[in-house]
Amino acid sequence: MAGIYLHIPFCKQACHYCDFHFSTSSQYKNELVAGLCSELFLRKNYLKDALVETIYFGGGTPSLLAADELQMLIYEVTQHYNVSKDAEITLEANPDDLNPQKVKELRQTDINRFSIGIQSFFEEDLKWMNRAHTSSEAQSSVKRVQDAGFENITIDLIYGYPLLADEKWLSNIQQAIELQIAHISSYAMTVEPSTALASFISKGKQVPMNETQSSEQLLTLIEQLKNAGFEHYEISNFAKPNRYSQHNSNYWKGVSYLGIGPSAHSFNGETRQWNTANNARYIESITKKIIPAEIEILTIANKINEYIMTSLRTSLGMDLNKISKLFGPDYTKAIELGLEKFPDKSWLINKDQIITLTTKGKLFADHIASELFISEKDEHY
């Protein structure tokens, strides 16, 4: 199994909280798309002959590309990789891009899944985030995609920011449920360095985020979506039965993936590499048939720690037997020593050597994982 991610680094405007690589100028869009096609060819052996089950257009704002440009990129993937005939092909889209004509054109492509960046259904919140769409577009875009015959749809929602009173958060959740979509991804507002939001806070123009608010709103989300029939299969992801994101699930399972485009990451189990986060340098390098990437060779500790971090976030949990089988029983013993730091069982459940987080434990997932990490000095096991 394998997946392919294509990074489309263009946006109409910069959201105040975003630290992904993007440009608000589309001046070199044609050259960039040509570069993506070239990189797909140059790296056609990266996945060997693994079956590509997912193709994911992320960004940035991939929905800024024309439907024929997206289909051309899908075609290039199918020409150089072993793609499943029923591959999940996801397009991240902003609501303002999904006008009737665009949706009609996208229906003619092989895209079969939409990830729509709603974030909030409240106008004042969208303006505070500096989103490009309006609250009415948030609602209408989802319905328009549904009316066109697309069934596999997820939306993004953000919680834990000052404007989001609990009543508004409940309203956002309820509106999402009423849209009858199959999947919801939801994230706490985080303050990343070098973003406008970080600058506003440092200058006293904006109050900091409140961790207590974020925790309480996550618990509200978990309860409301469980009651609505969603399965909480990863800390930030909820789905109706059989509607999990296959692409993201494969990330968490450690499946190999190829990242195409500026800033895109790739992983094959032994190494990780990432392309330059600069559009001009990317285009120049690809034109010379040189992949502009840095490569990291993963140590045993890297591999185990990544598995700890990702698996604990999922409902499948961390399988100590798997760690023992892949890396040796001494590493499992080291992790079990770390588990002794959580004796009251309120955060963790150990059932047949599979460790899962309780609802309370999900609030402290990163801390728990870090306490279980293997250090480089332990690699002599």
Beta strands, then each sheet from edge to edge (+ up, - down):
strand 1: 2-8
strand 2: 51-59
strand 3: 82-93
strand 4: 113-119
strand 5: 153-159
strand 6: 183-188
strand 7: 231-234
strand 8: 237-239
strand 9: 256-260
strand 10: 265-267
strand 11: 271-275
strand 12: 293-297
strand 13: 318-319
strand 14: 348-351
strand 15: 354-357
sheet 1: 7+ 8- 6+ 5+ 4+ 3+ 2+ 1+ 9+
sheet 2: 10+ 11- 12+
sheet 3: 13+ 15- 14+
end
